Amino acid sequence: MDYLLGRFAEQAIDSMNADDIAVLERLIDLPDPQIALAVYEGDTLGARDLDAMVVHIRRLHGFPEAS
Protein backbone atom coordinates (compact mmCIF):
# COMPACT_ATOMS: atom_id res chain seq x y z
CA MET A 1 0.00 0.00 0.00
CA ASP A 2 2.88 2.35 0.69
CA TYR A 3 3.98 2.19 -2.94
CA LEU A 4 0.49 2.67 -4.41
CA LEU A 5 -0.51 5.49 -2.07
CA GLY A 6 2.91 7.11 -2.17
CA ARG A 7 3.02 7.17 -5.95
CA PHE A 8 -0.49 8.60 -6.02
CA ALA A 9 0.44 11.30 -3.50
CA GLU A 10 3.53 12.25 -5.50
CA GLN A 11 1.47 12.61 -8.67
CA ALA A 12 -1.59 14.32 -7.20
CA ILE A 13 -0.57 16.34 -4.13
CA ASP A 14 0.20 19.56 -6.04
CA SER A 15 -3.32 19.68 -7.46
CA MET A 16 -5.08 18.75 -4.21
CA ASN A 17 -6.82 21.24 -1.97
CA ALA A 18 -6.98 21.02 1.84
CA ASP A 19 -10.17 18.93 1.74
CA ASP A 20 -8.61 16.44 -0.69
CA ILE A 21 -5.53 16.13 1.50
CA ALA A 22 -7.72 15.51 4.54
CA VAL A 23 -9.49 12.69 2.68
CA LEU A 24 -6.14 11.19 1.68
CA GLU A 25 -5.00 11.34 5.30
CA ARG A 26 -8.18 9.55 6.41
CA LEU A 27 -7.59 6.92 3.75
CA ILE A 28 -4.00 6.38 4.87
CA ASP A 29 -5.20 5.88 8.46
CA LEU A 30 -7.34 2.90 7.44
CA PRO A 31 -5.97 -0.63 7.86
CA ASP A 32 -3.93 -1.79 4.85
CA PRO A 33 -6.16 -4.83 4.17
CA GLN A 34 -9.20 -2.57 3.90
CA ILE A 35 -7.39 -0.18 1.54
CA ALA A 36 -6.13 -3.13 -0.52
CA LEU A 37 -9.65 -4.47 -1.06
CA ALA A 38 -10.79 -1.04 -2.17
CA VAL A 39 -7.86 -0.47 -4.52
CA TYR A 40 -7.46 -3.97 -5.94
CA GLU A 41 -11.07 -5.16 -5.90
CA GLY A 42 -13.04 -1.92 -6.00
CA ASP A 43 -14.71 -2.55 -2.62
CA THR A 44 -16.41 0.41 -1.00
CA LEU A 45 -14.95 2.03 2.08
CA GLY A 46 -18.39 3.24 3.14
CA ALA A 47 -17.78 6.95 2.58
CA ARG A 48 -18.33 8.72 -0.71
CA ASP A 49 -15.23 10.89 -0.43
CA LEU A 50 -12.97 7.93 0.38
CA ASP A 51 -14.44 5.91 -2.47
CA ALA A 52 -13.89 8.82 -4.86
CA MET A 53 -10.24 9.03 -3.79
CA VAL A 54 -9.84 5.31 -4.41
CA VAL A 55 -11.24 5.77 -7.93
CA HIS A 56 -8.48 8.30 -8.61
CA ILE A 57 -5.85 5.95 -7.18
CA ARG A 58 -7.16 3.06 -9.29
CA ARG A 59 -7.05 5.20 -12.44
CA LEU A 60 -3.49 6.34 -11.80
CA HIS A 61 -2.35 2.74 -11.42
CA GLY A 62 -4.29 1.50 -14.43
CA PHE A 63 -6.84 -0.65 -12.62
CA PRO A 64 -10.16 -1.14 -14.43
CA GLU A 65 -13.25 0.73 -13.34
CA ALA A 66 -14.99 -1.04 -10.46
CA SER A 67 -18.53 -2.20 -11.07
C-alpha positions as CSV (number, residue, x, y, z in Angstrom):
1,M,0.0,0.0,0.0
2,D,2.9,2.3,0.7
3,Y,4.0,2.2,-2.9
4,L,0.5,2.7,-4.4
5,L,-0.5,5.5,-2.1
6,G,2.9,7.1,-2.2
7,R,3.0,7.2,-5.9
8,F,-0.5,8.6,-6.0
9,A,0.4,11.3,-3.5
10,E,3.5,12.3,-5.5
11,Q,1.5,12.6,-8.7
12,A,-1.6,14.3,-7.2
13,I,-0.6,16.3,-4.1
14,D,0.2,19.6,-6.0
15,S,-3.3,19.7,-7.5
16,M,-5.1,18.8,-4.2
17,N,-6.8,21.2,-2.0
18,A,-7.0,21.0,1.8
19,D,-10.2,18.9,1.7
20,D,-8.6,16.4,-0.7
21,I,-5.5,16.1,1.5
22,A,-7.7,15.5,4.5
23,V,-9.5,12.7,2.7
24,L,-6.1,11.2,1.7
25,E,-5.0,11.3,5.3
26,R,-8.2,9.5,6.4
27,L,-7.6,6.9,3.7
28,I,-4.0,6.4,4.9
29,D,-5.2,5.9,8.5
30,L,-7.3,2.9,7.4
31,P,-6.0,-0.6,7.9
32,D,-3.9,-1.8,4.9
33,P,-6.2,-4.8,4.2
34,Q,-9.2,-2.6,3.9
35,I,-7.4,-0.2,1.5
36,A,-6.1,-3.1,-0.5
37,L,-9.6,-4.5,-1.1
38,A,-10.8,-1.0,-2.2
39,V,-7.9,-0.5,-4.5
40,Y,-7.5,-4.0,-5.9
41,E,-11.1,-5.2,-5.9
42,G,-13.0,-1.9,-6.0
43,D,-14.7,-2.6,-2.6
44,T,-16.4,0.4,-1.0
45,L,-15.0,2.0,2.1
46,G,-18.4,3.2,3.1
47,A,-17.8,6.9,2.6
48,R,-18.3,8.7,-0.7
49,D,-15.2,10.9,-0.4
50,L,-13.0,7.9,0.4
51,D,-14.4,5.9,-2.5
52,A,-13.9,8.8,-4.9
53,M,-10.2,9.0,-3.8
54,V,-9.8,5.3,-4.4
55,V,-11.2,5.8,-7.9
56,H,-8.5,8.3,-8.6
57,I,-5.9,5.9,-7.2
58,R,-7.2,3.1,-9.3
59,R,-7.0,5.2,-12.4
60,L,-3.5,6.3,-11.8
61,H,-2.3,2.7,-11.4
62,G,-4.3,1.5,-14.4
63,F,-6.8,-0.6,-12.6
64,P,-10.2,-1.1,-14.4
65,E,-13.3,0.7,-13.3
66,A,-15.0,-1.0,-10.5
67,S,-18.5,-2.2,-11.1
